[in-house]
Amino acid sequence: MWELAGTSVFSEPNFIHCEGGAPLYYPDLQTITCSQANLEEEIGRLADQVPSRDYFVKDSFACLDFRSYGFEILFEAFWIGREANPEKSEYWLPLVQDPFQLNEWTVKFLGRELQETDANLFPQALLDHSEISLIDNGNRGCLVNYQKGLGFGVSNCFGEEIQVYADLVSSQYGNQRLFGYEDSDQAKELISLGFKTLGPLTVWRRPAKP
């Protein structure tokens, strides 16, 4: 999503991050290891380069503490995963196909009418991306993102989330591994669909400095 939003993306040994501001609902930086060697200080310096706006970090392993760098915990969650169904499904979920449907999907996700500030929230380039699909199953849906070697990542759900995941499990997406993250209560509910809790994560927010 960073690249689709037109931001520059950089990979470091322990994290990936973007410059120019992340899209709404996405972090500016995500850790990819649990190494703590000067990592908190290094990330704190990156956040200080953009003091005029909020800065968000997804600690993928819930192993870091950024409070001394002006951060606060935005939320805590758990990674969840489900192995692929052994039998292929012929049930295909409806996908967003054009800009009009994309606007409708965005309205459902936001739970309100679109505003000018929502213009680039979900760019039309998503419609041409070979590894990203937007599912619109009436009053519920989500974004799925294929990641080679991992399966389909599930995010940006709307509607009753356990039903969103049930749709995925029973559809063509159930033929691949599914993963995402949810709060503790939702993660427990998804056990009935074959999902397992894989580990914790924490999202941190550094408020804009006056």
C-alpha positions in Angstrom: 0.0 0.0 0.0 2.9 2.4 0.6 4.0 2.2 -3.0 0.5 2.5 -4.4 0.0 5.6 -2.3 3.1 7.2 -4.0 5.4 7.1 -1.0 9.1 6.0 -1.1 9.8 2.7 0.6 13.1 1.7 2.3 14.3 -1.6 3.6 16.7 -1.8 6.6 18.0 -4.9 8.3 15.4 -4.8 11.1 12.5 -2.8 9.6 10.9 -1.4 6.5 9.6 2.2 6.4 8.2 4.8 4.1 8.8 8.5 3.7 6.3 11.1 2.7 3.5 9.9 5.0 1.8 6.6 5.2 -1.7 6.0 3.9 -4.4 6.3 6.6 -4.7 3.1 8.7 -1.2 2.0 7.7 2.1 2.5 9.8 5.0 4.6 8.8 7.3 1.8 9.8 7.1 -1.9 10.5 9.7 -4.1 12.2 10.7 -7.4 10.6 12.9 -8.8 13.4 12.9 -8.8 17.2 16.4 -7.3 17.4 16.6 -4.7 20.1 20.2 -3.5 19.5 19.7 0.3 19.4 16.5 -0.3 17.4 14.3 1.8 19.6 16.7 4.7 19.4 17.1 4.4 15.6 13.3 4.4 15.1 12.9 7.3 17.5 15.3 9.3 15.4 13.3 8.6 12.2 10.1 9.7 13.9 11.9 13.0 15.0 12.6 13.8 11.4 8.8 14.5 10.9 7.8 16.2 14.1 4.8 18.0 12.6 2.6 14.9 12.1 1.7 11.7 14.0 4.1 8.8 13.4 3.0 5.2 13.6 5.2 2.1 14.2 4.0 -1.5 13.9 6.1 -3.6 16.3 5.5 -7.0 14.6 6.7 -8.9 17.7 5.6 -6.7 20.6 9.1 -6.7 21.9 10.0 -3.0 21.8 9.2 -0.1 24.1 9.1 3.4 22.6 7.7 5.3 25.5 11.0 7.1 26.2 10.8 8.5 22.6 7.4 10.1 23.0 5.3 7.2 21.7 2.1 5.7 23.2 0.5 2.4 22.6 -2.3 2.8 20.0 -3.5 -0.9 20.2 -2.3 -4.4 20.8 -3.3 -7.4 18.8 -2.4 -11.0 17.8 -1.2 -12.4 14.6 -3.5 -15.2 13.4 -3.1 -17.8 10.7 -4.9 -20.7 9.1 -3.4 -23.4 6.9 -4.7 -24.0 3.4 -7.8 -26.2 2.9 -6.8 -29.6 1.5 -9.7 -29.5 -0.9 -10.2 -26.8 -3.4 -13.4 -24.7 -3.3 -15.4 -23.6 -6.3 -17.0 -20.8 -4.3 -15.8 -17.4 -5.7 -16.3 -14.3 -3.7 -17.4 -11.1 -5.5 -14.5 -8.7 -6.2 -14.4 -4.9 -6.8 -13.8 -4.4 -10.5 -14.1 -0.7 -11.3 -13.8 2.8 -9.8 -17.5 3.1 -9.0 -17.4 -0.2 -7.0 -14.2 0.9 -5.3 -16.0 4.1 -4.1 -18.9 1.9 -2.8 -16.4 -0.4 -1.1 -14.6 2.5 0.6 -17.9 4.0 1.9 -18.8 0.6 3.5 -15.3 0.3 5.0 -15.4 3.9 6.4 -19.0 3.6 7.5 -19.7 7.1 6.1 -19.8 9.1 2.9 -16.6 10.0 1.2 -14.9 13.3 1.9 -12.2 15.2 0.0 -9.6 14.0 2.4 -10.5 10.4 1.4 -9.4 10.8 -2.3 -6.3 8.7 -2.1 -7.3 6.4 0.8 -7.7 3.4 -1.6 -6.1 4.5 -4.9 -7.6 3.2 -8.2 -4.2 1.5 -8.9 -5.4 -1.2 -6.5 -7.8 -2.4 -9.3 -4.8 -3.3 -11.5 -2.6 -4.8 -8.9 -2.2 -8.5 -9.6 -1.7 -9.5 -5.9 -4.4 -7.4 -4.2 -8.1 -7.9 -4.3 -11.0 -6.1 -2.6 -13.9 -8.3 -1.6 -17.4 -6.9 -1.5 -19.9 -9.4 -0.2 -22.8 -7.0 0.3 -22.7 -5.9 4.0 -19.2 -7.2 4.6 -15.8 -7.4 2.9 -12.0 -7.0 3.2 -8.8 -6.5 1.4 -6.6 -9.6 0.6 -3.0 -9.3 -0.4 -1.1 -12.3 -1.8 2.5 -12.6 -0.4 4.7 -15.2 -2.0 5.6 -18.0 0.3 3.1 -16.8 3.0 -0.4 -16.9 1.5 -3.1 -14.2 1.6 -2.9 -11.4 4.2 -6.4 -10.2 5.3 -6.9 -6.6 6.3 -9.4 -3.7 6.2 -12.4 -5.8 7.1 -15.8 -4.3 7.5 -19.1 -5.9 8.6 -19.2 -8.9 11.0 -15.5 -9.9 11.0 -16.0 -13.6 11.9 -18.3 -13.9 8.9 -15.7 -12.2 6.7 -13.2 -14.8 7.6 -15.8 -17.6 7.2 -16.4 -16.3 3.7 -12.7 -16.5 2.9 -12.3 -20.0 4.4 -15.1 -21.4 2.3 -14.0 -19.7 -0.9 -11.2 -19.9 -3.4 -9.0 -18.1 -0.8 -9.3 -21.0 1.6 -7.1 -23.0 -0.8 -4.2 -20.8 0.4 -2.8 -20.0 3.8 -4.6 -17.1 5.4 -3.2 -14.7 8.0 -3.9 -11.3 9.6 -4.2 -9.8 13.0 -7.1 -9.2 15.4 -7.6 -8.3 19.0 -7.6 -11.0 21.6 -11.4 -11.6 21.7 -11.7 -11.8 17.9 -8.7 -14.1 17.7 -10.4 -16.5 20.1 -13.6 -16.5 18.1 -11.6 -17.4 14.9 -10.4 -20.6 16.5 -13.7 -22.2 15.4 -12.7 -21.5 11.8 -9.3 -23.2 12.2 -7.2 -20.1 12.9 -4.4 -20.2 15.4 -2.9 -17.4 17.4 0.7 -16.9 16.2 2.1 -14.2 18.4 1.5 -10.6 19.7 2.1 -7.3 18.0 1.8 -3.7 19.1 1.1 -0.5 17.1 2.7 2.6 18.6 1.8 6.3 17.9 4.1 9.3 18.3 1.7 12.3 18.4 2.7 15.4 16.4 4.9 17.7 18.3 3.6 21.3 18.9 
